Amino acid sequence: MPRSFLALALALAVLFLPGGTAMAFTLESPAFADGAGIPVRYTCEGEDVSPPLRWSDPPAGTRAFALVVDDPDAPDPRAPRVVWVHWVLYDLPAEVRGLAEDADRRGLPPGTRRGRNDWGDPAWGGPCPPVGRHRYFFRLYALDAPLGDLGTPDRAALERAMEGHVLGEAVLMGTYAKKRSR
């Protein structure tokens, strides 16, 4: 094996094994595994409450978080035309490591600000695909500073405000297909 390959392998082992100096920024939910189906409870066919989320190991220097949940498969995964936004939160405090189930009604962490989803609502809007199995991406951004009051920004406005402030991103993806037609 070439020495450069061995050196790279050793460096990665030091960084990412227990006792190393860096860990991966991760996002997960106790309600569903990454890549698995989202339970009906969190969708328009259930109680339409936000799932519980938790995260760990944000990058050094993180002073706030932002969360965007979207569906890139709208309206039909066989012919997607838009990325549909389901939830926008920002200025989650740096010390926070999760959100409770039904966070909109149970209470967001103090200082958290809401954006606007594609229904024009600042609250969670659960999966409700018109056809097929869709993917839902929960994207948590670690920021080097809180963004301050942006009003109720949509995703595009939030992304503009985050430019130059993103230290890292953790992603969780779940899927959903309607069980019955409405």
N, C-alpha and C positions, 0 to 999 in steps of 0.2 A: 504494500500500500504506500502511496506517496506520503511523504512527511506532512505536506500541507493538509491532506485529508485527515490524518491522525490528529494534527494540531486543532483543526476545526472540531472534530468529534470530542476531543478532550475539553475544549472551551465550552461547548454546548452542555456537556455533562456537568461541568462545574456550575454553570449558570442555572440549569433547570432541574437538577436533582436536589433532594433535601439537603439543606445546608448551603446551597448555592446563593448567589447574591440577587437573582432575579426570578420572579415567578410570573406566571401568565395571568393577565387580567381576564377574569371569567365571569360569565353571567349564566345563571341557571334558575330553574323553577322546580319546587317540590311537586308541582302539579303535573308536569310532563317532562320527558327527557328531550334533549336536543335531537331534532329530526323526527320526533314522534308526534302522534296525534294530540291535539289540544282537546281536553275534555269538554263535553257539551255545556257544562256549567258556565264556562267562560265565553259563550257564544250567544248569538241572537236566538238560538233555539233553546237555550237554558236560561240562567239567571242574568246573563250578560254582565258579569262582574269581572274585574281585572284579575288575572292570576297572580299568585304570590311570586315575587322575584327576590333573588339574593345574588350578591356579587362579592368578589374577593380580589385581593391583590391589585388594586389600581396602581397606575404608574406613580412614581415619586413626583411630588409637586402638584398632585391633584387637589384642586380647591373647590370643585363643584362637578356635578354630573348632569347630563342631559339624556333623555330617553325618547326614542322614536320607534313606534311599532308600525310596520307597513306590510302590504300585500302586493308583491310585484306581478301577480298573476291575474289581475282584474281586467276585464270582467270574466274572461274564460282562459284557463291555463293553456289551452291549445292555441289561443290567439290573443295574448295579453296586449292591452292597449294603454293602460295606466298603472302607476304605482299608487295604490289606495292607502292613505294614512289613517291609522286607527287611534293613535294616541301620541301626544306630544307633551313632554314635561321637561322643564329645565330648572337650573339653579337648585338641584337637589344638593343638600349639604355634603361636603367631603367626608364627614364622619359616618354618614348613612351607608349601610351595607345591604339594604333591601327595602322592599315594599310589601305590605301586607295584602292579602287577598281583599278585593273590593276597596282598594286604597282611596278611590275617589270619594266614597261615602264614609269610610272609616277614618279618613284623615290622612293627608299627605304629610310628610315630614315638614316641620316649620321652615319657612323660607322657600319651599318649592313653588315654582310658578308653572302655570298651565299654558300650553299652546292650544292650537285649534286643529281638530282632525278634519278629514275631507267631508264630513257631514256638517261642518261648521260649528262643531260642539267642542268645548274644552274637556269633556269627560271621555273615559274609555268607551270605545265602540268596538264590541267584540266581533270576531269572525262571523261573516254572514254571506258566504259566496253564492252568487246566483247559479253557478254551474261548476261542477268538477271539484277536485281537491286542490286547494290553494296552499301556498306557503306563507307563513307569517313570521317576519323577522323582527325581533326585539333587539334594537341597537342601543347600547349604552355607551355614551361618550364620556371619557374623563377629560375635564377641562382644567386649564391652568388658572382660571379666574371665574367667579360668577359673572353672568352676563348682564344682570340688572333687569330692570323692568322694560320688557320689549312689547308690552301690551299683551295681546293674545296671538302670538305669531303662528303662521302656518309653518310647515316643514321648511319651505324655501327660505323664509325670513330667518328661521332659527339657524339654518345652515350658513347663511351669510354672516350672522352674528358670531357663529362659532369659528369662522375662518381664522386661522392662526392661533387658535386656543386649544385645539384637540391634541391631547397627549397620548391617547389610546382609545381603542374601541373593543368592546366585548359584544359578541352576537350569540343569540339563542334563536333557533328556528323551530317552529311547530307547524303542523299541517291541520287542515280541517276541510271536510266536505259535509254538506248538509245531510242530515239523516232523513228528512222529509221535506216536501215542498210546502211553501206557505200559500 
